[in-house]
Amino acid sequence: MMSTAGRDTGCNYIVLRCLDDRYVLVVDGDKRVVAKPKKKNVQHLQVSEHTDRDLQARLLSGEEVSDDQVREVLERLTTSSKEVD
C-alpha cells in the first residue's frame, strides 16, 4: 500500500490489521513500527498489486510479525515493482 494523502504521501506500508470499513493499521518497520502502527483512512491508500504470501499468512493466523520482517518484505516488494515499471 502507498499513502496518497497526508504528511506521509508516497510512503509504502503493510496493512497490519483492519479496524473497520474505513480505517486500517499500517506499518513500515521503521517510522511506524509493529508496536505502534499508524491508523490510516483507506481512502488515503493506493492498493499495490504485489503481495507477500508468507507475511500475509502470518498476519491472518495471528502470529507476531517483527519490524525486520516488515522492512524486508517492503524492500522486496518495492524493488520488484520498480523493475516492472
C-alpha positions, 0 to 999 in steps of 0.5 A: 500500500502507498499513502496518497494523502497526508504528511506521509504521501508516497510512503509504502506500508503493510496493512497490519490489521483492519479496524473497520470499513474505513480505517486500517493499521499500517506499518513500515518497520521503521517510522511506524513500527509493529508496536505502534502502527499508524491508523490510516483512512483507506481512502488515503491508500493506493492498493499495490498489486504485489503481495507477500504470501508468507507475511500475509499468512502470518498476519491472518493466523495471528502470529507476531510479525517483527519490524525486520520482517516488515522492512524486508518484505517492503524492500522486496516488494518495492524493488520488484515493482520498480523493475516492472515499471 
